[in-house]
Amino acid sequence: MNILAINGSPRGGRGNTDILVQAFLAGAREVGAEASTVYAVDLEIRPCTGCFSCWTRTPGTCIHDDDMPDLLLQIRRADVVVLASPLYGGMVTGLMKDCLDRMLPLSHPAMQPVGGTHGHPGRYGDGPFRIVLISNAGFPETSHFNGLKATFRQFASGAPRGGLAGMICCAAGPMLAIPSLQDRVRWYLDAAAQAGREVVRQGRISRETQAILDRSLADDAGDYASRVNAYWQSVGVDMPAKSDTAP
């Protein structure tokens, strides 16, 4: 099995998202998968212009001469595509969104029934790849991922090929990179590695492992928030008065 991870974090291999990605890929490699990581921050990927030339004038080929054609070829060759991004504004980063938008050449413009709705068939007819979402957020509650999860359920259902194999969305993600907390977060990284093994062996993350991955790293959201606020104060940020309502 060939797994391609696309990491859309501006921090590339230095971020919390990549800690999760590499744990997942390590588990996948343990059971025989070949896996590689592409960092969007290292690529030139221009925004989609919405011109639909990849559907009309040059079918399957975008007007932009950048790094996306090579990435599309890697995607076509993959059995599993990991789409990884920290949570930005309740969604993915701009880097990741550009990658998602530029996948349009993989689709044919025809609309066909797909699972009760209509979608675009794959242009190349090659076998289906599975999608794994990996994300992390600074917030302690897992509910912050609700919008992202809904988006990726829809994206995967309408993708030219494949389906959603599982989602690793880690609340309180900054804890992953703190050396003194490694013993406290090991259970989550172990579950991410187990998810990698399961996707290779059975095509998706099991319910048991998914239930573990749906838990927050923060045992006490209030205590976690206090510690985060103390950090920002330590670097000179003035903190507002406490409020239970949005401004």
N, C-alpha and C positions, 0 to 999 in steps of 0.2 A: 504493500500500500504506500502511496505517495501522498504526503501531507505538506501543504504549503501554508505557512502562517504569514499574514500581512499585518504588520504592526503599524497602526496609524498614530502612535504617540509622537509628539514633537521631541520627546526626550529619547526616542529610539530605544537602544538597548540598555539605557541607564534608568529607565522608569519602572514604576511598580507594575505596570501592565506586562512588561516583558518578563518579570519574575513569574507571573502566572503562565505566560506563554511557554516559557522554557520548562516549567514543571509539567505541563500538559504534554509537550513534545518528548520529554524524557521518558514519561510513561509509555508513550506510543512507540518509541524506539526500543524499549525493553521487550516488546512483543513483535518486533520485526519490521516496523514501519521505517521508511525513509522520510526524513522531515527536514525542512529548511525554513528560514525566516527571512522575509523581505521587510526592510524598514522604509516606510513611505517618505520619511523625512530625508532620506538619502537619494530619492528619485526626483526627476523632473516630471511632474504630472500636472498638466494644465487643466483648468476647469472646463467642463463640458459647456459648449456654446448653445446647445439645443438646436443645432442646424439640421439634424437627422441625415447628414451626408453619409454616415455609416450604414444607413438603411436604403439610401437612394443612389447617389452619384457613385459612391465607392463602397458597395455592400461589404460589411465586415471590417472596414478600415476607417479609422478616424482621420479627420483633417489635421490633427495635431501631430507634429513630428517630435515625439518625446519618448519617455521610457515606458509608456503604457502598453504599446504593442507587445513588448517582451513580457511584461507582467501578464497580459491576457493569455499569452502562449503558455506560461507557467500555470495559470489557472486552469486552462483546458487540459493540461496533463495531470492535474491533481485529482486524487480520489476524495480528499477532504481539504477544504479551504477554511482556515481559521481566520476570522476577521476580528482583530483585536484593537481596542481603543479605550483610553480612559474616558470617563463620563464628562462631557463638556456641555453645559447647558441642557442637561437631560438627554443628550444625544451623543453622537460620535464627534471626533475632531473634524476640522475642515479637511485635513489631510486624508482621513479615511473617507469622508463624504465624496471628495473628488474621485477617489478610487472606485467607489460604488457607482457613481454617476457614469464614469468612463467604461463601465462594464457593458454598456449598451450594445456595442458591436457583437457581443456574444448572442444577442437576441435577434429574432426575425420580427419584422413589424406586424405580421399577421396576428390577429386576436383569435384565440382558441379557448374552448372551455377547459378549465383546470380546477378540479376539486370544488365545483359549484360556482366558481366565478370565471372570469376570462383573464388570460395571460398571454404572454408572447412565447412561442416555442423557441428552443435553442437553434441557432443558425447551423451548427456544425454536426449535429446528430451524434456527438460522441457521448459516452456513458455518463451517467449522473454523478456529480460530486456532492458530498455532504458538507453542510456549513456548521461551524462551531463558532459561537460568539464568546469572546473573552473581554471583560471590562473590569474596571475598578473605579471606585469613587472615594473621595475623602469623607463623605457623610457616613454616619454610623448605621443608618437605617437602610435596609434592602429595598424599601418602597421607592427610593429614588430611581431605581432601574425600571420601574413599571413601564414608562413610555418607551424606553429603549427596547425592552423585551417585546413589547407589542409591535414595534417597528420591524424588528428582525423576524418575528413570526410571519408578518406579512411579506417581507422581502424574500424570505426563503420559500414561501408558498408560491410566489410568483416568479421566482428565479427561473432562468432558462433550463437549468438542470438542477436536480438535487432537492434537498430538504434540510430541515434543522435537526442536527444531531444532538444538540444540547447547548446550554448557556452557563458560562462561568462568570458570574457577576459578583464581585467581591466588595462588600461594604467595609468601610474603615481601611481601605487599601494601603494608606501610608504606613500602617503597622508592619507590612511585609518587608520593608527596607530598614527597619530599626534593629540593629544587631542584638540589643538586649532583649528583644521580644521574639527571637526566632523560635524558642521552645513553645511559646504561646500560639504561634501561627502555623506550626508544623502540620497540625491536623488538616488545615485547609490546603496546603501545598501537597500533602499526601493524597487528598481527595482529587486535586487537579491532575496529579499523575495517574491515579486510578481511572479518571475520566479518559485520559489518553489511551490507556490500555483497553478500556471498554469500547471506545469508538473504533479502534482497530479490529477488535475481536467480534463485536456484534453490531457495529454500525451506528451506535448511539450511546449516550450516557445513561446508565441505569437509573431507575427511580430512586434507589437507595443512595447512590452517589450524588445524584442531583439534589436530593434533600439536604445533604451535608453542604453542598456548594451554595445552597440558597440561604445559608445562615450568615450572619454578620461576624466579622472578627471581633467586634466590640461587645463584650458582655454587658456593659452598662453604658448606654448611649450618652447619658448626662455626664458621667465621669470622663468619657472619651472627649466630649465636646469641651469640657473644662480644660483638659490637657492641651487640646488643639489651641484654644484661646490663649492659654498661658504661653504657648510657643510664639504665637504672633505678637503678644505683648513683649516677649523677650527680645524681639527684633525691631521693636519701636512702633508697632501699630497701636493706635488709640482704639480702644474697644467701645462700642456703643452701649447705652443702657439696655438692660435685659428687657425683652418683650416677647410675648407669646403670639403676637400677630404681625403679619407682614406690613411694611410701611405703605 
